């Protein structure tokens, strides 16, 4: 809640719906309690409105004018620094770790990368030109700009070797960063006989159990690191080979799918007075998570 919907109105409403407390009075207008990250989440602190310095770099300019929104705001340099994102995208030092790794370590991953040393901030990629879009793993075009893919078929005397690569060339942290998304790599071979066969596959991601207690595997790519797939075909197989495909599929909500499905399976155990509100939202969340997977890249080689 502190990251995804930090406004007190949301927390109050949730406590009330779950029967854990009463809704307290609010000075905000009704309706704001259904929102997630809103303007105030980043720009309002103790009754004051803050924002970045002007693009012209004039740090002496103070925005105080009755003709602009909110009668002006107080400029702070932190709005264009990665540290500003740290609160929601980095576990504190005292937080739980799994196999020595924080559940949220995006800031730390960036801090240890060449991007930090080159002064490339989170905002440069996720808020270009100050656009409040925050695109990431769920946006195919954003992901395509961060990786490069290759496919090669090398004929050999004993047949052929098929090699594919996905390289993290432009992502300023591990790819993917969290334990939620997974990226699937696969090589498919199609033969003149009509047979179509998967000959190599790999999953990129940090796979944890549902209870977030145990690491199953961690195959995430650091900036500049590559994942390779390879397969060998015999001389007879290569003679019948028609086409090879290297397919990269992104599942941005893989962990959520497992978590929501597990909750749905045990829906009969929910408290009766919460089912009316919880079940429709859980069903919607599961449907959205299940529909989030998309094909990122499909490279083809034809004989």
Secondary structure, DSSP 8 states (H G I E B T S, - for coil): -TTT---HHHHHHHHHHTTSS-----SS-TTGGG-SS-HHHHHEETTEEEE---TT--TT--B--TTSGGG-BEE-GGGGSGGGGHHHHB--TTS-EETTEES-BHHHHHHTSHHHHTT--HHHHHSGGG-TT---TT-HHHHHHHEEEEEEEEEETTEEEEEEEEEESS-SS-BS-SSS-EEEEEEEEEETTS-EEEEEEEEEEEEE-TTS--EEEE--B-TT-EEEEEEEEEHHHHHTEEEEEEEEEEETTHHHHHHHHHHHHTGGGS-HHHHHHHHHHHHHHHHHHHT--EEEEEEEEE-
